Amino acid sequence: MRAFVITGPGKAEVLAVDEPAAGPGEVVVDVSRAGVCGTDVEFFTGEMAYLHTGEAAYPVRIGHEWCGTVSAVGAGVDPAWAGRRVTGDTMLGCGRCARCGSGRQHLCADRYEIGIRNGWPGALATQLAVPVRALHSLPFLDETLGALVEPGGNALRAVQAADLAPGSRVLITGPGTIGLMAAQFALSQGAEVHLLGLHLDFARSVGFTNAWTAADLPELPFDAVIDTSNSAALPALAIDRVEPGGRVVFIGIAGEPSLVDTRRIALQDLTVVGILGGSGGLAETISRYASGAVDPRPLVAATVGLDDAVAVLSGDRSWGPAPKIHIDPRR
């Protein structure tokens, strides 16, 4: 089958690789759509932290935001999965440790991350092998929404951690895909949403009028701040701008350590939460999409083929201003 393979920093190509087989407890999915995100870009540039800790190594087959149809089932898998349209969790825990046993497989020390960690091949390929326990059915969602479930799970978990009530005022820093999805989820819950970023034209074009730069951010009391950016400076700003007793959620990851004055956290009685991955938020994300409460499809600029993946990872924005590009591996 055809698969997109990153062989080193700035080096990648579409190669013919062996088709996956469905092992015990696994299925094979015919991939119909896969998203590209900042993590994938970091693998392409060589900046991805796992490359430097030994948790990932070239060659890498990326792709962890995906949907498709189950085409084969392995031993011990209910045959009814065959033919179902599905997406799945990126985080694949060992299933044996205390973290997995308590539902925190995304924190398992021995976890695989599809297309990211410990060599599990990703979805920028015609087919993908996945443990059946990671699957979620997609009975009512089109392919674009299906491939937006994984990033949506991240955004939803961040909004849930912010504990917003109707009328709460939330500041979301970094209006990329996760930031804009978080804004959509927060708005659907009745929050007053403000965005902080550098490039705001697209955010305003999809209805977020409270979009500010650091120079014009108004002096408003924010009940919560969600940092989805990759800026090392914005975590400190989040701590500074949230109301005493408020909540700060960190889901963005900077390329260098962020400096935060923990005295301010204690003296303002703040709750600070970190979010890793969409695990635990996928089912609810599917439900919100299916109901129409949240529709992130305008965030996808285009769907292209595998041969365009290098251009996407290199930052080509010729497809439009929306932040997300999808890839159809069948093209």
C-alpha positions in Angstrom: 0.0 0.0 0.0 1.0 3.7 -0.3 2.1 5.4 2.9 3.7 8.8 3.7 7.1 8.3 5.5 9.3 10.9 7.1 12.9 9.6 6.8 14.7 12.5 8.5 14.4 16.3 9.2 12.9 17.8 6.1 12.9 14.5 4.2 9.8 12.5 3.3 8.2 10.6 0.5 5.3 8.4 -0.4 6.5 4.8 -0.4 5.1 1.3 -1.0 4.9 -0.5 2.3 3.4 -3.8 3.5 -0.3 -3.7 4.3 -1.1 -4.2 8.0 -2.7 -7.4 9.3 -5.3 -7.4 12.0 -3.7 -9.1 15.0 -5.6 -10.5 18.0 -7.9 -7.8 19.4 -7.2 -5.5 16.4 -8.9 -4.3 13.2 -7.6 -2.9 9.9 -9.2 0.3 8.9 -9.3 1.6 5.3 -8.4 5.3 5.9 -10.6 7.8 4.2 -9.4 11.0 5.8 -6.5 12.1 8.0 -5.6 15.5 9.5 -2.2 17.1 9.7 -1.4 19.0 12.9 1.5 20.8 14.6 2.9 17.6 16.0 3.3 16.2 12.5 5.1 19.4 11.5 7.5 18.9 14.4 8.3 15.4 13.1 9.0 16.8 9.7 11.3 19.6 11.0 13.0 17.4 13.6 11.8 19.5 16.5 9.5 16.8 18.0 10.6 16.1 21.6 10.1 12.4 21.3 12.8 12.3 18.7 15.2 13.5 21.3 14.1 11.3 24.2 14.1 8.1 22.2 10.3 7.6 22.3 10.3 8.1 18.5 12.8 7.6 15.7 13.0 8.0 12.0 11.6 6.7 9.7 8.2 7.9 11.1 4.7 7.3 9.6 2.6 10.1 10.9 -1.2 10.6 11.1 -3.2 10.5 14.4 -6.4 12.4 13.4 -8.3 10.0 11.1 -11.4 8.2 10.1 -12.2 5.3 7.8 -14.0 2.0 7.5 -13.1 -1.3 9.2 -12.1 -3.8 6.4 -10.7 -6.7 8.5 -11.0 -8.0 12.1 -8.6 -10.0 14.1 -9.0 -12.9 16.5 -11.3 -12.1 19.4 -12.9 -9.1 17.7 -16.7 -9.0 17.2 -17.3 -9.5 13.4 -20.0 -6.8 13.6 -17.2 -4.2 13.5 -16.5 -5.1 9.8 -17.9 -2.4 7.5 -18.3 0.2 10.3 -17.2 3.8 9.8 -14.9 4.6 12.7 -12.3 6.9 14.3 -10.1 6.0 17.2 -8.1 7.1 20.2 -4.5 8.1 19.5 -3.3 6.8 22.9 -2.9 3.0 23.2 -2.1 2.0 26.8 -0.8 -1.3 27.9 -4.1 -2.3 29.5 -2.4 -3.8 32.5 -1.0 -1.0 34.7 -2.8 1.0 37.4 -3.1 4.0 35.1 -4.8 2.0 32.4 -7.0 0.3 35.0 -8.2 3.7 36.2 -9.1 4.9 32.7 -5.9 6.9 32.2 -4.4 4.9 29.4 -3.3 8.2 27.8 -0.8 8.5 30.7 0.5 4.9 30.5 4.3 4.8 30.7 4.4 2.1 28.1 1.7 3.6 25.7 1.9 3.7 22.0 0.6 6.9 20.3 -0.6 6.2 16.8 1.7 8.0 14.3 3.7 9.5 17.2 5.2 7.4 19.9 7.0 4.1 20.1 6.7 3.3 16.4 3.0 2.6 15.9 2.4 3.5 12.2 0.0 6.4 11.5 -2.9 7.1 9.3 -1.2 8.9 6.3 -1.5 5.6 4.5 -4.2 3.5 2.7 -4.7 1.3 5.8 -4.2 1.4 9.5 -4.1 -1.3 12.2 -5.8 -0.3 15.5 -6.8 -2.1 18.7 -10.6 -2.5 18.7 -10.7 -1.1 22.2 -9.6 2.3 20.8 -12.4 2.5 18.2 -15.4 4.8 18.2 -18.3 4.4 15.7 -19.2 7.3 13.4 -22.8 6.6 12.4 -23.9 10.2 11.7 -20.7 12.1 10.8 -19.2 12.8 7.4 -15.5 12.2 6.7 -14.4 15.7 7.5 -16.1 15.6 10.9 -14.8 12.1 11.5 -11.2 13.2 11.1 -11.9 16.2 13.4 -12.9 14.1 16.4 -9.4 13.6 17.7 -8.5 17.3 17.8 -12.0 18.1 19.0 -11.5 15.7 21.9 -8.5 17.7 22.9 -10.4 21.0 22.7 -13.4 19.7 24.6 -11.3 18.4 27.4 -9.7 21.8 27.7 -13.0 23.5 27.9 -14.3 21.0 30.4 -11.3 21.6 32.6 -12.1 25.4 32.5 -15.4 24.6 34.2 -17.4 27.2 32.3 -20.9 28.2 33.2 -23.3 30.1 31.0 -22.1 33.7 31.0 -18.5 32.8 32.0 -15.9 34.9 30.3 -13.0 32.9 28.9 -9.9 34.0 27.2 -8.4 31.5 24.7 -4.8 32.1 23.6 -3.6 30.8 20.2 -6.5 30.8 17.6 -5.2 27.7 15.6 -7.3 24.6 15.2 -7.4 23.6 18.9 -8.0 27.2 20.0 -10.8 27.7 17.6 -12.4 24.4 18.4 -12.2 25.2 22.1 -13.8 28.6 21.3 -16.6 26.7 19.5 -17.2 24.4 22.4 -17.1 27.2 24.9 -19.5 29.3 22.9 -21.9 26.4 22.6 -22.0 26.2 26.4 -23.0 29.9 26.7 -19.7 31.3 27.5 -18.4 34.8 26.4 -15.4 33.9 24.3 -12.4 36.1 23.7 -9.4 35.1 21.5 -5.8 36.3 21.8 -3.4 35.8 18.9 -1.3 37.3 16.1 -3.2 36.4 13.0 -6.9 37.0 13.7 -8.6 37.6 10.3 -9.8 34.0 9.9 -11.1 33.8 13.5 -13.1 36.9 12.9 -14.4 35.5 9.6 -15.9 32.5 11.4 -17.7 34.7 13.9 -15.3 35.4 16.8 -15.5 39.2 17.0 -13.8 39.3 20.4 -10.4 38.6 18.9 -7.4 40.6 20.2 -3.7 41.0 19.9 -1.6 41.5 23.1 -1.5 45.3 22.3 -5.3 45.7 22.4 -6.5 43.0 24.8 -9.0 44.7 27.0 -8.8 44.9 30.8 -11.6 42.5 31.4 -12.0 40.0 34.3 -11.6 36.5 32.8 -13.1 33.6 34.7 -10.8 31.2 32.9 -7.9 31.2 30.5 -7.2 28.3 28.1 -3.7 28.5 26.6 -3.6 26.5 23.3 -0.6 28.4 21.9 3.0 27.3 21.4 4.3 30.5 23.0 6.6 30.2 26.0 5.5 33.7 27.2 1.7 33.2 27.2 1.4 30.8 30.2 2.6 33.7 32.4 0.1 36.0 30.8 -2.7 33.5 31.5 -1.8 33.5 35.2 -1.7 37.3 35.2 -5.1 37.8 33.4 -7.3 35.3 35.1 -9.6 36.3 37.9 -8.6 35.3 41.5 -10.2 31.9 42.1 -10.3 31.2 38.4 -9.0 28.4 36.3 -6.1 28.2 33.8 -5.8 25.3 31.4 -2.6 24.5 29.5 -3.0 22.4 26.4 -0.5 24.2 24.1 3.2 23.1 24.3 6.0 25.6 23.6 9.3 24.7 22.1 11.1 25.9 25.2 10.3 26.0 28.9 7.7 28.5 30.1 8.3 30.6 33.2 5.4 31.0 35.6 5.5 32.6 39.0 3.8 30.0 41.2 3.4 32.6 44.0 0.7 34.2 41.9 -1.1 30.9 41.6 -1.1 30.4 45.3 -1.9 34.0 46.3 -4.8 34.1 43.8 -6.1 30.7 44.7 -6.0 29.5 41.1 -6.8 26.1 39.7 -4.3 25.1 37.0 -4.9 22.1 34.8 -2.8 20.4 32.1 -4.4 18.5 29.2 -2.7 15.7 27.3 -4.6 14.4 24.3 -8.3 13.8 23.5 -8.7 10.5 25.4 -11.9 10.7 27.5 -13.4 13.4 25.3 -13.9 11.5 22.0 -17.3 10.1 22.6 -18.7 13.4 23.8 -17.1 15.2 20.8 -18.8 12.8 18.4 -22.1 13.5 20.2 -21.7 17.2 20.0 -20.9 17.1 16.3 -23.8 14.7 15.6 -26.2 17.1 17.3 -25.0 20.1 15.4 -24.0 21.9 18.6 -20.5 22.3 17.3 -19.5 22.2 13.6 -15.7 22.7 13.0 -15.8 21.9 9.3 -15.1 25.6 8.3 -11.7 25.1 10.0 -10.6 22.8 7.2 -9.1 24.7 4.2 -8.8 21.7 1.8 -8.5 18.0 1.4 -5.5 16.9 -0.6 -3.7 13.7 -1.6 -0.7 12.0 -0.1 1.6 13.5 -2.7 0.8 17.0 -1.3 1.8 16.1 2.3 5.3 17.5 2.0 3.8 20.9 0.9 1.4 20.8 3.8 4.1 20.1 6.3 6.4 22.8 4.8 3.7 25.4 5.5 2.1 25.9 2.1 -1.0 28.0 2.8 -2.2 28.2 -0.8 -5.3 26.2 0.0 -6.7 29.0 2.1 -6.6 30.7 5.5 -8.3 28.0 7.5 -5.8 26.3 9.8 -6.4 22.6 9.1 -5.5 20.5 6.0 -6.9 17.0 5.5 -5.4 14.3 3.4 -7.3 11.6 1.6 -4.7 8.7 1.3 -6.7 7.2 -1.5 -5.8 10.0 -3.8 
